[in-house]
Amino acid sequence: MGILSLLFGFKGRINRAQYWLGGMGAGFAVMFFMVLLMVIGGPNAGMPKEQQVAHFIGVFALTLIPAFLLISWISYALAWKRFHDRGKSGTWVFLPMPFSFMMMTSVFGAIASGADPVQVGLSAQPWSTILMVIQIWFFVELGCLPSKPGPNKFGDQPGGGTAPSGSTPSFKPSAANAKKSGPAIPGMASTLGSAESAMERAIAERAKQAQKAAVQPAQRAAPRPQTTPAMGQMRPATPGSFGRKVTQ
């Protein structure tokens, strides 16, 4: 946001830092130019004293009225955008106006009726109390509380704030990454699935062969049971029994 939009515009949102810096900067600048104009347009040393006082009051009034109007506009513009940042309508800046009008009416009415200064002050006390409460609320709402997170109907969050808590950020691939990855090949998914299945079958077959190879040496190492020749089965000839058949 540019400096002109910050100080004189009524659209968008500003955060606390922009609100304070804009208000203090504008206030110091207006005061500086008021003093400068009063020094430049001050009375001449050769004027009589009465004319010097009248000239000084006239210059002060001529500089005070434009300065008051300028600083009021800037204050309303800053507060308006700050209310937007808090999610409220900018028309809240006009809240003190009716109470200020009532206070001035009470004071002028008391003066016109010939009341003493104490009575004049008492007539303005209720309205001044209400205005003080409003000013405290303005100070807390505009100058102390942070921005409402995320965009609202008045614009995006100033300063590029984070998204509201609980929201899941969505990541979209950029066009450059999509171009690097290349277009999808028809049938690639089925081909990859077939290859994966073949690899799984080969691994399972290899595991079965390894298990079988581990069992075979154990079977070869086991001793064979001795069998007894059955009845009627020929026995080998013993020495000295040449030509005879030995039967059981």
C-alpha positions in Angstrom: 0.0 0.0 0.0 1.4 3.4 -1.0 1.8 6.3 1.3 -1.1 8.3 -0.3 -3.5 5.3 0.0 -2.3 4.7 3.6 -3.0 8.3 4.7 -5.9 9.3 2.6 -7.6 6.2 1.2 -10.6 4.4 2.8 -10.2 1.0 1.1 -8.3 -2.1 2.2 -6.8 -3.1 5.5 -3.8 -2.0 7.6 -2.2 -3.6 10.6 -1.1 -2.1 13.9 2.3 -1.1 12.7 0.9 0.8 9.7 -1.7 2.4 12.0 0.7 3.7 14.5 3.4 4.8 12.1 0.9 6.5 9.8 -0.7 8.4 12.6 2.5 9.5 14.3 4.2 10.4 11.1 1.3 12.5 9.9 1.0 14.2 13.3 4.6 15.3 13.3 4.5 16.4 9.7 1.4 18.6 10.3 2.9 20.1 13.4 6.2 20.9 11.6 4.4 22.7 8.8 2.2 24.6 11.2 5.2 25.9 13.0 7.0 26.7 9.7 4.0 28.7 8.4 3.7 30.6 11.7 7.4 31.5 11.6 7.3 32.6 8.0 4.0 34.6 8.3 4.9 36.0 11.7 4.5 39.7 12.5 7.2 42.2 11.7 9.3 43.7 14.4 8.2 47.2 13.4 4.5 46.6 14.1 2.9 47.8 17.2 2.4 45.2 19.9 -1.4 45.1 19.5 -1.0 44.5 15.8 1.6 41.8 16.4 -0.8 39.9 18.7 -3.7 40.3 16.2 -1.4 39.2 13.3 -0.2 36.2 15.3 -3.7 35.1 16.2 -4.8 35.4 12.6 -1.9 33.4 11.2 -2.5 30.8 13.9 -6.1 30.4 13.0 -5.3 30.2 9.3 -2.8 27.4 9.9 -4.8 25.6 12.6 -8.0 25.1 10.6 -6.3 23.4 7.6 -4.1 21.4 9.9 -7.1 20.3 11.9 -9.0 19.2 8.8 -5.9 17.4 7.4 -5.1 15.5 10.6 -8.8 14.6 11.0 -9.0 13.2 7.5 -5.9 11.1 8.1 -7.1 9.9 11.4 -10.4 8.8 10.0 -8.7 7.1 7.0 -6.4 5.1 9.2 -9.1 4.1 11.7 -11.4 3.2 8.9 -8.9 0.7 7.4 -7.9 -0.6 10.8 -11.6 -1.4 11.5 -11.6 -3.3 8.2 -8.6 -5.2 9.4 -10.5 -6.2 12.6 -13.4 -7.4 10.5 -15.7 -4.5 11.3 -17.3 -1.7 9.2 -15.3 1.5 8.9 -18.4 3.5 10.0 -17.5 2.8 13.6 -15.2 5.8 13.4 -18.2 8.1 13.6 -19.3 6.7 17.0 -17.9 9.6 19.0 -19.7 12.3 16.9 -23.2 12.3 18.5 -21.7 12.3 22.0 -19.4 15.1 21.1 -22.3 17.1 19.7 -24.3 16.5 22.9 -21.4 17.6 25.1 -20.9 20.8 23.1 -24.7 21.5 23.2 -24.7 21.1 27.0 -21.7 23.4 27.5 -23.0 26.1 25.3 -26.4 25.9 26.9 -24.9 26.2 30.4 -22.9 29.2 29.3 -25.9 30.8 27.7 -27.9 30.4 30.9 -25.2 32.2 32.9 -24.0 29.1 34.8 -20.7 29.3 36.6 -17.6 27.3 35.4 -18.3 24.5 37.8 -21.9 24.0 36.5 -20.6 24.2 33.0 -18.1 21.4 33.7 -20.8 19.3 35.4 -23.1 19.6 32.4 -20.4 18.2 30.2 -19.3 15.4 32.6 -21.7 12.6 31.5 -20.9 13.0 27.8 -17.1 13.4 28.4 -17.2 10.1 30.4 -18.9 8.3 27.5 -16.3 9.8 25.1 -13.5 8.6 27.3 -14.9 5.0 27.3 -15.1 5.1 23.5 -11.6 6.4 23.2 -10.3 3.6 25.4 -12.2 1.1 23.3 -10.7 2.6 20.1 -7.2 2.4 21.6 -7.5 -1.3 22.4 -9.4 -2.3 19.3 -7.3 -0.3 16.8 -3.9 0.0 18.4 -3.5 -3.1 20.5 -5.4 -6.1 19.0 -3.9 -8.0 16.1 -5.3 -8.5 12.6 -8.0 -11.0 12.0 -6.2 -13.9 10.3 -6.9 -14.6 6.6 -8.7 -12.5 4.0 -12.1 -11.0 4.7 -14.6 -9.0 2.6 -12.4 -5.9 2.9 -9.3 -7.5 1.4 -6.3 -9.7 2.2 -4.5 -9.7 5.5 -1.9 -7.0 5.5 1.7 -8.2 5.6 1.0 -11.6 4.0 -0.3 -13.3 7.2 -0.6 -17.0 7.6 -3.7 -18.9 6.9 -6.2 -19.6 9.7 -5.4 -22.4 12.1 -7.0 -25.7 11.2 -6.9 -25.1 7.5 -5.0 -27.6 5.3 -2.7 -25.9 2.7 -3.0 -27.2 -0.8 0.1 -27.7 -2.8 -0.3 -27.6 -6.6 2.6 -28.6 -8.8 4.0 -25.8 -10.9 3.9 -25.9 -14.7 7.7 -26.3 -14.8 7.6 -29.4 -12.7 4.7 -30.8 -14.7 6.6 -30.2 -17.9 9.7 -32.0 -16.4 7.7 -35.0 -15.3 6.4 -35.4 -18.9 3.0 -36.7 -20.0 1.6 -40.0 -18.7 2.3 -43.1 -20.9 -0.8 -45.2 -21.8 -0.7 -48.6 -20.1 2.2 -47.7 -17.8 0.2 -48.4 -14.7 -0.7 -52.0 -15.8 2.8 -52.7 -17.0 4.3 -51.6 -13.7 1.7 -53.8 -11.9 2.6 -56.9 -14.0 6.3 -56.3 -13.4 5.7 -56.0 -9.6 3.7 -59.2 -9.6 6.4 -61.1 -11.5 9.0 -59.9 -9.1 6.9 -61.0 -6.1 6.5 -64.5 -7.7 10.2 -64.8 -8.4 11.0 -63.9 -4.8 8.5 -66.5 -3.5 10.0 -69.2 -5.8 13.5 -68.3 -4.7 12.5 -68.7 -1.0 10.9 -72.1 -1.7 14.1 -73.3 -3.4 16.3 -72.1 -0.6 14.0 -73.9 2.0 14.1 -77.1 -0.1 17.9 -77.0 -0.4 18.2 -76.6 3.4 16.0 -79.7 4.0 17.8 -82.1 1.5 21.2 -82.2 3.3 19.4 -83.1 6.5 17.7 -86.0 4.8 21.0 -87.3 3.4 22.7 -87.1 6.7 20.0 -89.2 8.5 21.1 -93.0 8.9 19.2 -95.6 6.9 17.4 -98.2 8.9 18.8 -101.9 8.8 16.4 -104.4 7.3 16.2 -108.1 8.3 16.0 -110.5 5.3 12.6 -112.0 5.0 11.9 -115.7 5.2 12.9 -117.5 2.1 15.3 -114.8 1.2 18.8 -115.9 0.1 21.6 -115.3 2.5 25.1 -114.8 1.3 27.2 -118.0 1.5 29.6 -118.3 4.3 33.2 -119.5 3.9 33.4 -123.3 3.7 29.9 -123.7 2.3 30.8 -123.6 -1.3 28.1 -125.0 -3.5 25.6 -125.4 -0.7 22.4 -123.4 -0.4 21.7 -122.2 3.0 18.2 -121.6 3.8 16.5 -120.5 7.0 
